[in-house]
Every structure is written in C-alpha cells, then in structure tokens.
C-alpha cells in the first residue's frame, strides 16, 4: 500500500500493474476491496490500476468535521494520488459515491480525466430530478441524523442494513466498518453533500463532462432509478454510452463481476496516452 498526505489526512491506495492509469473509486459503505474482481482483469489488460480507500474508509484518515467530506475536498484527495504517482491524466471509474466523485472530477478537472465510467449513480445535476428517485432516496434524509442513522443501521446485529441494502458482501463490510470505525465518517459523505436543504433548492451546477463517458445501471438496484442515469447524457458534452445490466443489484461488481470487467475493457483504451490532438479527435468516438 502507498499513502499520500492531504492537509494532514492520510489517503491509502494500492497500485497494481503497469500501463495507462485507471483509478477505481468505491462508494458507501465499501473500501477499495470492492474492486477485487476488476483489478486483475484491468491489470492483465495493460492498465496501471490505482485503488484508494477513500477518505473515511479502510486505512485512510477519518477527520471528525463533516465538511471534511465535501466532494471538492474528496476530489482533491484523488488528484493528490494522481500527482503522487506522476499521472497527469487517468481513466476514472466510480461506483455509488465514487461515481458522484468521478462526475465532479471530470467536470472540474477535465484535463486529468481521460475516460469516465459511472456505475449506479448518475450526474449530480439530474440525480434527484424525479419524484421516483426522491422516494428511493429516503435513506439519504435518515442518514442526516447523527446517532439516529448509526443506531438504525447497526441495531439487532445490523438487521436493517442487511435487509434493506442486500449487500452481497455484508458480513465482511460490517466487519470492516466496525474494525476501522468507518460508519460515521462514511455517513458524513451524505451529511456534507446532500443536506436536507439541498432537496428543496436548485440542483448543483456542474460544467458538462468533456470526457467520453459510460454510465452503467443495474435493474436490481434498490436505491437508484434508471432515469437518473440515462438523464446524465444531458450533462455530457463528450461521447456518451449507456449500458443496462438486467438482474444484478446495486453492487454489480460483485453480482456480475465478469460482465462489469468486460464493459470496462471494451470502453477504456489501453496503451500510451495519445498526444493532445489525437486525444481531442478520439473524443468524437462512438456514442450509444
């Protein structure tokens, strides 16, 4: 494992393989372990795979302040990892909150995101646009209440978490949350970025994503509607590709690992980065 220090917060990350960098960003309530099936597939295909335990999770630092988990701060962590590796540009693949973080990175650091893949979570601009998605996102409001959310998730041997989330790796995730003290820091991602007043105000404003972007949504997702992903096309200026996986739940990397790896390998170019002119021309590639 490697570590980069960001204003006193240590961010742990692992690097596997050699080649064009691709950063895999997990979400709630996971760690870099979520990507264990995709890492070898990408490394064997000629990528340098960078997998952090994001701020608040695993072996990374866990500051107390809620504002320390805002998306701009989290984006700074990822950019610090890239700088630590000497990577001026990388592919970014994110799931859940990692996808939201990927959207922000691609919007505000376009020169450093070559291709973007968002799993499950669509662009923040369109995330809560529909009443259907607001209904499905009820838990985001519950998670705003310190102590109450923690109790609801953990009481009765984590019975509510198990029955609601249906995480395929529940036992290990729970063990990791307990061992690392990551529950409250993980919930602080919700508290910092989706406070109750954000539900009544205008959506966040992000510059359109310039990078070629693929959104992947799975039909068994208990928390996210399909439209919040498909509407993301409205906020992508570069080529847009959408893939729907029928059957898998929210954690598609675990429910359908081979299919997720296949889509990543089909979409992400390997080999050396092209120069700036070739890169711009490549962004006029296929759209689905």
DOVO-466502 format. One record per residue: residue number from 0; residue in one letter; x, y, z of N, C-alpha, C in turn. Coordinates in steps of 0.2 Angstrom, whole numbers, plus 5000, padded with zeros to 4 digits. Layout:
BEGIN
   i aa   nu   nv   nw  cau  cav  caw   cu   cv   cw
 NUM  A    X    Y    Z    X    Y    Z    X    Y    Z
...
END
This chain:
BEGIN
   i aa   nu   nv   nw  cau  cav  caw   cu   cv   cw
   0  X 5004 4994 5000 5000 5000 5000 5004 5006 5000
   1  X 5002 5011 4997 5005 5018 4997 5001 5023 5000
   2  X 5003 5028 5002 5000 5033 5006 5002 5040 5003
   3  X 4997 5045 5003 4998 5052 5001 4995 5056 5007
   4  X 4998 5061 5009 4995 5065 5014 4992 5072 5011
   5  X 4986 5073 5013 4982 5078 5010 4980 5083 5016
   6  X 4984 5088 5018 4982 5093 5023 4981 5089 5030
   7  X 4986 5084 5031 4986 5080 5037 4982 5074 5037
   8  X 4978 5073 5032 4974 5067 5031 4978 5062 5027
   9  X 4979 5056 5029 4982 5051 5025 4977 5047 5021
  10  X 4979 5046 5015 4974 5043 5010 4978 5037 5007
  11  X 4976 5031 5009 4979 5024 5007 4977 5022 5000
  12  X 4982 5020 4996 4979 5017 4990 4984 5012 4988
  13  X 4982 5007 4983 4986 5002 4981 4986 5002 4973
  14  X 4992 5001 4971 4994 5001 4964 4995 4994 4961
  15  X 4992 4992 4956 4993 4985 4953 4994 4986 4945
  16  X 4999 4983 4943 5000 4983 4935 5004 4989 4933
  17  X 5005 4989 4926 5009 4994 4923 5005 4996 4917
  18  X 5005 5003 4915 5002 5005 4909 4998 5011 4910
  19  X 4993 5012 4906 4989 5018 4907 4985 5018 4913
  20  X 4985 5024 4917 4982 5023 4924 4974 5023 4924
  21  X 4971 5019 4928 4964 5019 4929 4963 5019 4936
  22  X 4959 5024 4939 4958 5025 4946 4951 5022 4947
  23  X 4950 5017 4952 4944 5014 4954 4941 5017 4961
  24  X 4936 5020 4961 4933 5024 4967 4927 5020 4969
  25  X 4927 5018 4975 4922 5015 4979 4917 5020 4982
  26  X 4911 5017 4984 4906 5021 4987 4905 5019 4994
  27  X 4899 5021 4997 4896 5019 5003 4894 5012 5003
  28  X 4895 5007 5008 4899 5008 5014 4906 5004 5013
  29  X 4909 5004 5007 4914 5000 5005 4921 5003 5006
  30  X 4926 4999 5003 4933 5001 5003 4935 4999 4996
  31  X 4942 5000 4995 4945 4998 4989 4944 4990 4987
  32  X 4942 4986 4993 4941 4979 4992 4935 4978 4987
  33  X 4931 4982 4986 4925 4981 4982 4927 4979 4975
  34  X 4933 4982 4973 4935 4981 4966 4940 4975 4965
  35  X 4940 4970 4969 4944 4965 4969 4944 4960 4963
  36  X 4938 4960 4960 4937 4956 4954 4939 4960 4947
  37  X 4939 4967 4948 4940 4971 4942 4948 4972 4941
  38  X 4951 4972 4947 4958 4974 4947 4963 4969 4943
  39  X 4962 4963 4944 4966 4958 4940 4965 4959 4933
  40  X 4958 4959 4931 4956 4960 4924 4959 4966 4920
  41  X 4959 4971 4924 4962 4978 4921 4969 4977 4921
  42  X 4973 4975 4926 4980 4975 4926 4982 4970 4921
  43  X 4979 4964 4920 4981 4959 4915 4980 4962 4908
  44  X 4976 4967 4907 4975 4970 4900 4979 4976 4899
  45  X 4984 4977 4903 4989 4983 4902 4987 4989 4905
  46  X 4984 4989 4911 4982 4996 4914 4986 4996 4921
  47  X 4988 5002 4923 4990 5003 4930 4984 5005 4934
  48  X 4982 5000 4939 4976 5001 4942 4977 5004 4949
  49  X 4974 5009 4950 4975 5013 4957 4968 5013 4961
  50  X 4969 5010 4966 4963 5009 4970 4964 5012 4977
  51  X 4961 5017 4979 4961 5020 4986 4956 5017 4990
  52  X 4957 5018 4997 4952 5018 5002 4951 5025 5003
  53  X 4945 5027 5000 4944 5034 5001 4943 5037 5008
  54  X 4944 5044 5008 4943 5047 5015 4937 5044 5019
  55  X 4939 5042 5025 4934 5040 5030 4933 5032 5030
  56  X 4937 5029 5025 4936 5022 5025 4942 5018 5025
  57  X 4942 5012 5027 4948 5007 5027 4953 5010 5032
  58  X 4959 5010 5028 4965 5013 5032 4967 5020 5031
  59  X 4962 5023 5027 4963 5031 5026 4961 5035 5032
  60  X 4963 5041 5032 4961 5045 5038 4954 5047 5038
  61  X 4952 5048 5045 4945 5049 5046 4944 5056 5050
  62  X 4944 5062 5047 4943 5068 5051 4936 5068 5054
  63  X 4936 5072 5059 4929 5072 5063 4924 5077 5059
  64  X 4927 5082 5056 4922 5088 5054 4918 5085 5048
  65  X 4912 5086 5048 4908 5084 5042 4910 5087 5036
  66  X 4912 5094 5036 4914 5097 5030 4920 5094 5027
  67  X 4924 5090 5030 4930 5087 5028 4928 5082 5022
  68  X 4922 5080 5021 4920 5075 5017 4916 5078 5011
  69  X 4916 5085 5010 4913 5088 5004 4917 5085 4998
  70  X 4913 5085 4992 4915 5082 4986 4922 5086 4983
  71  X 4922 5093 4984 4928 5096 4982 4934 5094 4986
  72  X 4933 5093 4992 4939 5090 4996 4941 5083 4994
  73  X 4936 5079 4993 4937 5072 4991 4940 5072 4984
  74  X 4938 5076 4980 4942 5077 4973 4949 5078 4974
  75  X 4951 5083 4979 4957 5084 4980 4962 5078 4982
  76  X 4958 5074 4986 4962 5068 4988 4964 5064 4982
  77  X 4959 5063 4977 4961 5059 4971 4966 5062 4967
  78  X 4966 5069 4966 4971 5072 4962 4978 5072 4965
  79  X 4978 5072 4972 4984 5071 4976 4987 5064 4974
  80  X 4983 5059 4974 4985 5052 4972 4988 5052 4965
  81  X 4985 5055 4961 4987 5055 4954 4994 5059 4954
  82  X 4995 5064 4957 5001 5068 4957 5006 5064 4961
  83  X 5005 5060 4966 5009 5056 4969 5012 5050 4965
  84  X 5008 5048 4960 5010 5043 4955 5013 5046 4949
  85  X 5013 5053 4948 5016 5056 4942 5011 5055 4936
  86  X 5005 5054 4938 5000 5053 4932 4996 5059 4931
  87  X 4998 5062 4925 4994 5068 4923 4987 5067 4921
  88  X 4986 5061 4919 4979 5060 4916 4977 5053 4918
  89  X 4971 5051 4919 4969 5044 4920 4962 5043 4918
  90  X 4960 5037 4917 4953 5035 4917 4951 5035 4924
  91  X 4944 5036 4925 4941 5036 4932 4935 5032 4931
  92  X 4935 5027 4936 4929 5023 4936 4926 5023 4943
  93  X 4920 5025 4944 4917 5026 4951 4910 5022 4952
  94  X 4909 5020 4958 4903 5017 4960 4900 5020 4966
  95  X 4893 5022 4965 4890 5025 4971 4893 5031 4972
  96  X 4895 5033 4978 4898 5040 4980 4904 5040 4976
  97  X 4908 5035 4974 4913 5035 4970 4912 5038 4963
  98  X 4906 5036 4960 4903 5039 4954 4902 5046 4954
  99  X 4899 5048 4960 4897 5055 4961 4904 5059 4961
 100  X 4909 5056 4964 4916 5059 4964 4919 5060 4957
 101  X 4918 5054 4954 4920 5054 4947 4917 5059 4942
 102  X 4911 5061 4943 4907 5066 4939 4910 5073 4941
 103  X 4911 5074 4947 4914 5080 4949 4921 5081 4947
 104  X 4925 5076 4947 4932 5076 4944 4932 5078 4937
 105  X 4928 5074 4933 4928 5075 4926 4925 5082 4924
 106  X 4921 5085 4928 4918 5092 4927 4923 5097 4928
 107  X 4927 5097 4934 4931 5102 4936 4938 5101 4935
 108  X 4940 5095 4933 4947 5093 4931 4947 5090 4925
 109  X 4945 5093 4919 4944 5089 4913 4950 5087 4910
 110  X 4956 5090 4911 4962 5088 4908 4965 5082 4911
 111  X 4962 5080 4917 4965 5075 4921 4961 5068 4920
 112  X 4955 5069 4917 4951 5063 4917 4950 5061 4909
 113  X 4953 5056 4907 4953 5054 4900 4946 5051 4898
 114  X 4944 5045 4902 4938 5042 4901 4934 5042 4908
 115  X 4928 5042 4908 4924 5042 4914 4919 5036 4914
 116  X 4919 5032 4919 4914 5027 4919 4910 5028 4926
 117  X 4904 5029 4926 4900 5030 4932 4895 5023 4933
 118  X 4896 5020 4938 4892 5014 4940 4886 5016 4945
 119  X 4880 5015 4943 4874 5016 4948 4872 5023 4948
 120  X 4877 5028 4950 4875 5034 4951 4876 5039 4945
 121  X 4871 5042 4943 4871 5047 4938 4874 5054 4940
 122  X 4874 5058 4935 4877 5065 4936 4873 5069 4942
 123  X 4876 5072 4946 4873 5075 4952 4868 5080 4950
 124  X 4868 5083 4944 4864 5088 4942 4857 5085 4941
 125  X 4856 5079 4939 4850 5076 4937 4848 5070 4942
 126  X 4852 5069 4948 4851 5064 4952 4844 5064 4955
 127  X 4842 5070 4958 4836 5070 4962 4830 5074 4958
 128  X 4831 5073 4951 4826 5077 4947 4819 5074 4948
 129  X 4818 5067 4948 4811 5064 4948 4809 5062 4955
 130  X 4802 5062 4955 4799 5060 4962 4801 5053 4963
 131  X 4801 5049 4958 4803 5042 4959 4810 5041 4962
 132  X 4815 5045 4960 4821 5045 4963 4821 5047 4970
 133  X 4817 5053 4972 4817 5055 4978 4814 5050 4983
 134  X 4809 5047 4981 4806 5041 4985 4811 5036 4987
 135  X 4815 5034 4982 4820 5029 4983 4826 5031 4987
 136  X 4827 5038 4987 4832 5041 4991 4830 5043 4998
 137  X 4825 5040 5001 4823 5041 5008 4828 5041 5013
 138  X 4832 5036 5012 4838 5034 5017 4843 5040 5017
 139  X 4843 5044 5012 4848 5050 5012 4846 5055 5018
 140  X 4840 5056 5019 4837 5060 5024 4838 5057 5031
 141  X 4837 5050 5031 4838 5047 5038 4846 5048 5040
 142  X 4850 5047 5035 4857 5047 5036 4860 5054 5039
 143  X 4855 5059 5038 4857 5066 5040 4857 5067 5048
 144  X 4854 5062 5052 4854 5062 5059 4859 5059 5062
 145  X 4864 5062 5065 4870 5059 5069 4867 5055 5075
 146  X 4869 5049 5075 4867 5044 5081 4861 5040 5079
 147  X 4856 5044 5076 4850 5040 5074 4851 5035 5068
 148  X 4855 5038 5063 4857 5034 5057 4861 5028 5059
 149  X 4866 5029 5063 4871 5024 5066 4867 5019 5069
 150  X 4862 5021 5074 4858 5016 5078 4854 5012 5073
 151  X 4850 5015 5068 4846 5012 5064 4850 5006 5060
 152  X 4856 5008 5058 4859 5003 5053 4862 4997 5057
 153  X 4864 4999 5064 4868 4994 5067 4864 4989 5072
 154  X 4858 4992 5074 4854 4988 5079 4852 4981 5077
 155  X 4852 4977 5082 4850 4970 5080 4855 4967 5075
 156  X 4861 4967 5077 4866 4964 5073 4866 4967 5065
 157  X 4865 4973 5065 4864 4976 5058 4858 4974 5054
 158  X 4853 4972 5057 4847 4969 5054 4844 4974 5048
 159  X 4844 4980 5050 4841 4985 5045 4845 4986 5039
 160  X 4852 4986 5040 4856 4987 5034 4856 4980 5030
 161  X 4856 4975 5033 4856 4968 5029 4850 4968 5025
 162  X 4844 4969 5028 4838 4968 5024 4836 4973 5019
 163  X 4838 4980 5020 4837 4985 5016 4843 4985 5010
 164  X 4849 4985 5012 4854 4986 5007 4855 4979 5003
 165  X 4854 4973 5006 4856 4967 5002 4863 4967 4999
 166  X 4867 4969 5003 4874 4969 5001 4877 4962 5000
 167  X 4879 4960 4994 4882 4953 4994 4888 4951 4998
 168  X 4891 4957 5000 4897 4956 5005 4896 4958 5012
 169  X 4890 4957 5014 4888 4961 5020 4892 4959 5026
 170  X 4893 4953 5027 4897 4951 5033 4904 4954 5033
 171  X 4907 4954 5028 4914 4957 5028 4914 4965 5028
 172  X 4909 4968 5025 4908 4975 5025 4907 4977 5032
 173  X 4902 4974 5036 4901 4975 5043 4907 4975 5047
 174  X 4911 4969 5046 4917 4968 5050 4922 4974 5049
 175  X 4922 4976 5042 4927 4981 5041 4925 4988 5044
 176  X 4918 4989 5043 4916 4996 5046 4917 4996 5054
 177  X 4916 4990 5057 4917 4990 5064 4924 4990 5066
 178  X 4929 4987 5062 4936 4987 5064 4939 4994 5062
 179  X 4937 4997 5057 4940 5003 5055 4937 5009 5058
 180  X 4931 5009 5061 4927 5015 5063 4925 5019 5058
 181  X 4923 5016 5052 4921 5020 5046 4914 5022 5045
 182  X 4909 5019 5050 4902 5020 5049 4901 5028 5049
 183  X 4902 5031 5054 4901 5039 5055 4904 5043 5049
 184  X 4911 5041 5048 4914 5045 5043 4911 5044 5036
 185  X 4909 5038 5035 4905 5036 5028 4899 5040 5028
 186  X 4895 5040 5033 4889 5044 5033 4890 5051 5032
 187  X 4896 5054 5034 4897 5061 5034 4897 5063 5026
 188  X 4899 5058 5022 4898 5060 5015 4891 5062 5013
 189  X 4886 5059 5016 4879 5061 5014 4878 5068 5018
 190  X 4880 5069 5024 4879 5075 5028 4882 5081 5025
 191  X 4888 5080 5022 4892 5085 5019 4889 5088 5012
 192  X 4887 5083 5008 4885 5084 5001 4878 5084 5000
 193  X 4873 5081 5004 4866 5081 5002 4862 5083 5009
 194  X 4864 5089 5011 4860 5091 5017 4852 5092 5015
 195  X 4848 5092 5020 4841 5092 5019 4839 5098 5014
 196  X 4842 5104 5015 4840 5110 5011 4842 5109 5004
 197  X 4846 5104 5002 4848 5103 4995 4842 5100 4991
 198  X 4837 5097 4995 4832 5094 4992 4827 5099 4990
 199  X 4827 5105 4993 4822 5110 4991 4825 5115 4987
 200  X 4831 5116 4986 4834 5121 4982 4836 5118 4975
 201  X 4839 5122 4971 4840 5120 4964 4846 5115 4964
 202  X 4846 5111 4958 4851 5106 4958 4858 5109 4958
 203  X 4863 5105 4959 4870 5108 4959 4872 5110 4951
 204  X 4876 5114 4950 4878 5116 4944 4885 5114 4942
 205  X 4886 5110 4937 4892 5107 4936 4894 5108 4928
 206  X 4900 5110 4926 4901 5110 4919 4900 5104 4916
 207  X 4898 5104 4910 4897 5097 4906 4903 5093 4906
 208  X 4903 5087 4906 4909 5082 4906 4911 5082 4899
 209  X 4917 5083 4898 4920 5083 4891 4923 5076 4889
 210  X 4924 5072 4894 4927 5065 4893 4922 5061 4890
 211  X 4924 5056 4886 4920 5050 4884 4917 5047 4890
 212  X 4911 5046 4891 4908 5044 4897 4903 5038 4896
 213  X 4904 5033 4900 4899 5027 4900 4896 5027 4907
 214  X 4889 5026 4907 4885 5025 4913 4883 5018 4913
 215  X 4883 5015 4918 4881 5008 4919 4876 5008 4925
 216  X 4870 5005 4924 4865 5004 4929 4862 4997 4929
 217  X 4861 4995 4935 4858 4988 4935 4851 4988 4938
 218  X 4847 4983 4935 4840 4983 4936 4838 4981 4943
 219  X 4842 4978 4947 4841 4976 4954 4843 4981 4959
 220  X 4844 4987 4957 4847 4992 4961 4841 4995 4966
 221  X 4842 4994 4973 4837 4996 4977 4836 5003 4979
 222  X 4841 5007 4976 4842 5014 4979 4842 5019 4973
 223  X 4843 5017 4967 4843 5021 4961 4839 5019 4955
 224  X 4836 5024 4952 4832 5023 4946 4836 5023 4940
 225  X 4833 5020 4935 4836 5021 4928 4837 5028 4925
 226  X 4832 5032 4926 4831 5038 4923 4837 5043 4926
 227  X 4839 5042 4932 4844 5047 4935 4850 5045 4931
 228  X 4851 5039 4929 4857 5038 4925 4856 5040 4917
 229  X 4851 5038 4914 4850 5040 4907 4850 5047 4906
 230  X 4847 5051 4911 4847 5058 4910 4853 5062 4911
 231  X 4858 5058 4913 4865 5060 4914 4868 5062 4907
 232  X 4865 5060 4901 4868 5061 4895 4867 5069 4893
 233  X 4862 5072 4897 4861 5079 4896 4867 5083 4898
 234  X 4871 5080 4903 4877 5084 4906 4884 5081 4903
 235  X 4884 5078 4898 4890 5075 4895 4891 5079 4888
 236  X 4896 5082 4887 4897 5086 4881 4901 5081 4876
 237  X 4905 5076 4879 4909 5071 4875 4904 5065 4873
 238  X 4907 5060 4870 4903 5054 4868 4900 5051 4875
 239  X 4894 5049 4874 4890 5046 4879 4888 5039 4877
 240  X 4889 5034 4882 4887 5027 4881 4883 5025 4887
 241  X 4878 5021 4886 4874 5019 4892 4873 5011 4891
 242  X 4874 5008 4897 4873 5001 4897 4869 4999 4903
 243  X 4864 4994 4902 4860 4992 4907 4861 4985 4908
 244  X 4862 4983 4914 4863 4976 4916 4856 4973 4920
 245  X 4853 4968 4917 4847 4966 4919 4849 4960 4925
 246  X 4846 4961 4931 4847 4956 4936 4851 4958 4942
 247  X 4857 4961 4941 4862 4962 4947 4859 4968 4951
 248  X 4861 4968 4957 4859 4973 4962 4863 4979 4962
 249  X 4863 4983 4967 4867 4989 4967 4874 4988 4966
 250  X 4877 4982 4969 4884 4981 4969 4885 4976 4963
 251  X 4885 4979 4957 4885 4975 4951 4892 4972 4951
 252  X 4898 4975 4953 4904 4972 4953 4905 4966 4956
 253  X 4901 4964 4961 4901 4958 4965 4895 4953 4962
 254  X 4890 4956 4960 4884 4952 4957 4886 4949 4950
 255  X 4889 4953 4946 4891 4952 4939 4898 4954 4938
 256  X 4903 4951 4941 4910 4954 4940 4912 4953 4933
 257  X 4911 4948 4930 4914 4946 4923 4911 4951 4918
 258  X 4904 4953 4919 4901 4957 4914 4904 4965 4915
 259  X 4904 4967 4922 4907 4973 4923 4914 4974 4920
 260  X 4918 4969 4921 4925 4969 4919 4925 4970 4911
 261  X 4921 4966 4908 4920 4966 4901 4919 4973 4898
 262  X 4914 4976 4901 4912 4983 4899 4917 4988 4900
 263  X 4921 4987 4905 4927 4992 4907 4932 4991 4901
 264  X 4934 4985 4900 4939 4983 4895 4937 4985 4888
 265  X 4930 4985 4887 4928 4987 4880 4928 4994 4879
 266  X 4927 4998 4885 4926 5005 4884 4933 5009 4885
 267  X 4937 5007 4890 4943 5010 4891 4949 5009 4887
 268  X 4952 5013 4883 4958 5012 4879 4964 5011 4883
 269  X 4968 5006 4882 4974 5004 4885 4980 5007 4881
 270  X 4986 5006 4883 4992 5008 4879 4993 5015 4881
 271  X 4998 5018 4878 5001 5025 4880 4995 5030 4878
 272  X 4995 5036 4882 4990 5041 4880 4992 5044 4874
 273  X 4987 5046 4869 4989 5050 4863 4991 5057 4865
 274  X 4994 5060 4860 4995 5067 4861 4989 5071 4861
 275  X 4989 5078 4863 4983 5082 4864 4978 5082 4858
 276  X 4981 5082 4852 4977 5082 4846 4974 5076 4844
 277  X 4977 5070 4845 4974 5064 4844 4969 5063 4850
 278  X 4970 5065 4856 4965 5064 4861 4959 5068 4859
 279  X 4959 5074 4857 4953 5078 4855 4949 5074 4850
 280  X 4953 5072 4845 4949 5068 4839 4946 5062 4842
 281  X 4949 5058 4847 4947 5052 4849 4940 5053 4853
 282  X 4939 5059 4856 4933 5061 4859 4927 5061 4855
 283  X 4928 5061 4848 4922 5061 4844 4920 5054 4842
 284  X 4922 5049 4846 4921 5042 4845 4914 5040 4846
 285  X 4912 5034 4847 4906 5031 4846 4901 5033 4852
 286  X 4895 5034 4851 4890 5036 4856 4885 5031 4855
 287  X 4882 5029 4861 4877 5024 4862 4871 5027 4866
END
